[in-house]
Amino acid sequence: MEVIRDVFLFIFNNSNRILEYTVNHLSLVLTVLAFSLVLWISVGLIISKYDRFATSVIGLANILFVIPSISLFGLFVTIPQLGLGRKSAALALILYAMMPLVRNVYRGLKSVDKSVIDAGRGMGMSTTQILYQIQIPMAWPVVFAGIRVAVVMITGMATVATFIGERNIGRLIHHGITRGNAEMIIAGALVVSLIALFLDYLMGLLEKRVTSPGLRHSSENY
């Protein structure tokens, strides 16, 4: 109980600094998410039409995903046009988001029953109409599962960006470790967890609004 009290006392006494770090953290996560959704959903749509590229693209995404985050951050810092700060952090996180987004878009589209697609063709629907009126709506549960994984992953990995100049919640954890301050470490971990839970909750609400109730359960398999 004493540790919990000390943590909340630390948060109260440093509320302005924690608020600044939280805003910066959210800003980075939302920026990365916006670019990632546009980029990787597009890639997922493309490889769903050209299966010969799918294995290579998803394999590349898996390779990027297993690279230690501090290594990838450090690599981009060495590029003069990027350097320390947000550009390097955002680019690294966008690459990490590739795996859950591309994979789930591809799997979601490929999971659509072929008989439904054939029925659409039989009704005279074009390839574009089938994609936007049949495949994408039916793939939404799987796609959203990937988006939610990406959101939580980006939120957690963004803390490591403090090592390349980002002033976010990761700074609390980093300083807490270097100073041996348990309250700082726990406070930082708690705030990051709350951010991840909040964003995941928002994604869940959005998923319910755009997904047919009969299709939601399918996302549990991915």
C-alpha positions as CSV (number, residue, x, y, z in Angstrom):
1,M,0.0,0.0,0.0
2,E,2.9,2.4,0.7
3,V,4.3,1.9,-2.8
4,I,0.9,2.7,-4.3
5,R,0.6,5.8,-2.2
6,D,4.1,6.9,-3.2
7,V,3.3,6.3,-6.9
8,F,0.1,8.4,-6.8
9,L,1.9,11.1,-4.8
10,F,4.7,11.2,-7.4
11,I,2.0,11.6,-10.2
12,F,0.3,14.4,-8.3
13,N,3.5,16.3,-7.6
14,N,4.7,16.0,-11.2
15,S,1.3,16.3,-13.0
16,N,2.4,19.0,-15.3
17,R,5.4,17.1,-16.6
18,I,3.5,13.9,-16.9
19,L,0.8,15.7,-18.8
20,E,3.4,17.1,-21.2
21,Y,4.9,13.7,-21.8
22,T,1.4,12.1,-22.2
23,V,0.4,14.6,-24.9
24,N,3.7,14.1,-26.7
25,H,3.3,10.3,-26.4
26,L,-0.3,10.4,-27.8
27,S,0.8,12.8,-30.6
28,L,3.5,10.4,-31.7
29,V,1.3,7.3,-31.6
30,L,-1.6,9.0,-33.5
31,T,0.8,10.4,-36.1
32,V,2.3,6.9,-36.7
33,L,-1.1,5.3,-36.7
34,A,-2.4,7.7,-39.3
35,F,0.5,7.1,-41.7
36,S,0.6,3.4,-41.0
37,L,-3.1,2.9,-41.8
38,V,-2.9,4.7,-45.1
39,L,0.4,2.9,-46.2
40,W,0.0,-0.6,-44.9
41,I,-3.7,-1.1,-45.6
42,S,-3.0,0.0,-49.2
43,V,-0.1,-2.6,-49.4
44,G,-2.4,-5.3,-47.9
45,L,-5.0,-4.5,-50.6
46,I,-2.4,-4.7,-53.4
47,I,-0.9,-8.0,-52.3
48,S,-4.4,-9.6,-52.0
49,K,-4.7,-9.1,-55.7
50,Y,-1.1,-10.3,-56.5
51,D,-0.6,-13.4,-54.4
52,R,2.9,-14.0,-55.8
53,F,4.1,-10.9,-53.9
54,A,2.2,-11.7,-50.6
55,T,4.7,-14.2,-49.2
56,S,7.7,-11.8,-49.8
57,V,6.0,-8.8,-48.4
58,I,4.6,-10.5,-45.3
59,G,8.1,-12.1,-44.8
60,L,9.7,-8.7,-44.9
61,A,7.2,-7.4,-42.4
62,N,8.0,-10.3,-40.0
63,I,11.8,-9.6,-40.4
64,L,11.3,-5.9,-39.6
65,F,9.1,-6.8,-36.6
66,V,11.8,-8.9,-34.9
67,I,14.5,-6.3,-35.1
68,P,15.1,-4.9,-31.6
69,S,13.5,-1.5,-31.4
70,I,16.5,0.3,-30.0
71,S,18.6,-0.9,-32.9
72,L,16.1,0.3,-35.5
73,F,15.8,3.7,-33.8
74,G,19.5,4.0,-33.6
75,L,19.9,3.1,-37.3
76,F,17.6,5.9,-38.4
77,V,19.3,8.4,-36.1
78,T,22.5,8.0,-38.2
79,I,20.7,9.2,-41.3
80,P,21.4,13.0,-41.6
81,Q,17.9,13.9,-42.9
82,L,16.3,12.2,-39.9
83,G,18.7,12.5,-36.9
84,L,17.5,12.6,-33.3
85,G,13.8,13.1,-32.5
86,R,10.4,12.5,-33.9
87,K,11.2,11.8,-37.6
88,S,13.4,8.8,-36.7
89,A,11.0,7.6,-34.1
90,A,7.9,7.8,-36.3
91,L,9.6,6.1,-39.3
92,A,10.8,3.2,-37.1
93,L,7.3,2.7,-35.5
94,I,5.6,2.9,-39.0
95,L,7.8,0.0,-40.1
96,Y,6.9,-2.0,-36.9
97,A,3.2,-1.5,-37.7
98,M,3.6,-3.1,-41.1
99,M,3.4,-6.7,-39.8
100,P,0.0,-6.7,-37.9
101,L,-1.6,-4.4,-40.5
102,V,-0.5,-5.9,-43.8
103,R,-0.9,-9.5,-42.5
104,N,-4.5,-8.9,-41.2
105,V,-5.6,-7.0,-44.2
106,Y,-4.4,-9.8,-46.5
107,R,-5.8,-12.5,-44.3
108,G,-9.1,-10.7,-43.9
109,L,-9.6,-10.3,-47.6
110,K,-8.6,-13.9,-48.3
111,S,-11.0,-15.2,-45.6
112,V,-14.0,-14.0,-47.5
113,D,-16.1,-16.9,-48.8
114,K,-15.4,-17.4,-52.5
115,S,-19.1,-18.3,-53.1
116,V,-20.1,-14.8,-51.9
117,I,-17.6,-13.2,-54.4
118,D,-18.9,-15.5,-57.2
119,A,-22.4,-14.4,-56.3
120,G,-21.4,-10.8,-56.7
121,R,-19.8,-11.5,-60.0
122,G,-23.0,-13.3,-61.1
123,M,-25.0,-10.1,-60.2
124,G,-22.8,-8.1,-62.6
125,M,-20.6,-6.4,-60.0
126,S,-17.2,-5.1,-61.1
127,T,-14.0,-6.1,-59.4
128,T,-13.9,-2.7,-57.6
129,Q,-17.5,-3.1,-56.5
130,I,-16.8,-6.6,-55.1
131,L,-13.8,-5.2,-53.2
132,Y,-15.5,-2.3,-51.6
133,Q,-19.0,-3.7,-51.2
134,I,-18.3,-7.3,-50.3
135,Q,-14.7,-8.1,-49.4
136,I,-13.7,-5.1,-47.3
137,P,-16.9,-5.0,-45.2
138,M,-16.6,-8.8,-44.5
139,A,-12.9,-8.5,-43.8
140,W,-13.4,-5.6,-41.2
141,P,-13.3,-7.8,-38.1
142,V,-9.9,-9.3,-39.0
143,V,-8.6,-5.9,-40.2
144,F,-9.6,-4.2,-37.0
145,A,-7.9,-7.0,-35.0
146,G,-4.7,-6.0,-36.7
147,I,-5.3,-2.3,-36.1
148,R,-5.9,-2.8,-32.4
149,V,-2.7,-4.9,-32.1
150,A,-0.8,-2.2,-33.9
151,V,-2.2,0.6,-31.7
152,V,-1.1,-1.2,-28.5
153,M,2.2,-2.2,-29.9
154,I,3.0,1.3,-31.1
155,T,2.0,2.8,-27.8
156,G,4.4,0.5,-25.9
157,M,7.3,0.8,-28.4
158,A,7.0,4.6,-28.4
159,T,8.5,4.6,-24.9
160,V,11.9,3.4,-26.3
161,A,12.0,6.6,-28.5
162,T,13.0,8.5,-25.4
163,F,16.5,7.2,-26.1
164,I,16.6,9.2,-29.4
165,G,15.3,12.5,-28.0
166,E,11.5,12.0,-27.7
167,R,10.1,13.7,-24.6
168,N,7.3,11.2,-23.9
169,I,6.3,8.8,-21.1
170,G,9.4,6.6,-21.8
171,R,11.5,9.4,-20.2
172,L,9.9,8.7,-16.9
173,I,10.7,5.0,-17.1
174,H,14.3,5.7,-18.4
175,H,15.0,8.2,-15.6
176,G,13.4,6.0,-13.1
177,I,15.8,3.1,-14.0
178,T,18.9,5.3,-14.1
179,R,18.0,6.8,-10.7
180,G,16.7,3.6,-9.1
181,N,13.4,5.4,-8.5
182,A,10.6,2.8,-8.4
183,E,7.9,5.4,-8.2
184,M,9.0,6.9,-11.6
185,I,9.2,3.5,-13.2
186,I,5.7,2.4,-12.0
187,A,4.1,5.8,-12.8
188,G,5.5,5.7,-16.3
189,A,4.4,2.1,-16.9
190,L,0.9,2.9,-15.5
191,V,0.4,5.9,-17.7
192,V,1.6,4.0,-20.8
193,S,-0.8,1.2,-20.0
194,L,-3.7,3.6,-19.5
195,I,-3.0,5.2,-22.9
196,A,-2.9,1.8,-24.6
197,L,-6.2,0.7,-22.9
198,F,-7.8,4.0,-23.8
199,L,-6.9,3.8,-27.5
200,D,-7.8,0.2,-27.7
201,Y,-11.2,1.0,-26.1
202,L,-11.7,3.7,-28.8
203,M,-10.8,1.3,-31.5
204,G,-13.3,-1.2,-30.1
205,L,-16.1,1.4,-30.2
206,L,-15.2,2.3,-33.8
207,E,-15.2,-1.4,-34.7
208,K,-18.7,-1.8,-33.4
209,R,-19.9,1.1,-35.5
210,V,-18.5,-0.1,-38.8
211,T,-18.7,-3.8,-38.4
212,S,-21.8,-6.0,-38.8
213,P,-22.6,-7.7,-35.5
214,G,-22.7,-11.1,-37.3
215,L,-19.1,-10.7,-38.4
216,R,-17.4,-9.4,-35.2
217,H,-16.9,-12.9,-33.7
218,S,-14.6,-13.8,-36.6
219,S,-11.9,-11.4,-35.4
220,E,-11.3,-13.6,-32.4
221,N,-9.6,-16.1,-34.6
222,Y,-6.9,-13.7,-35.6
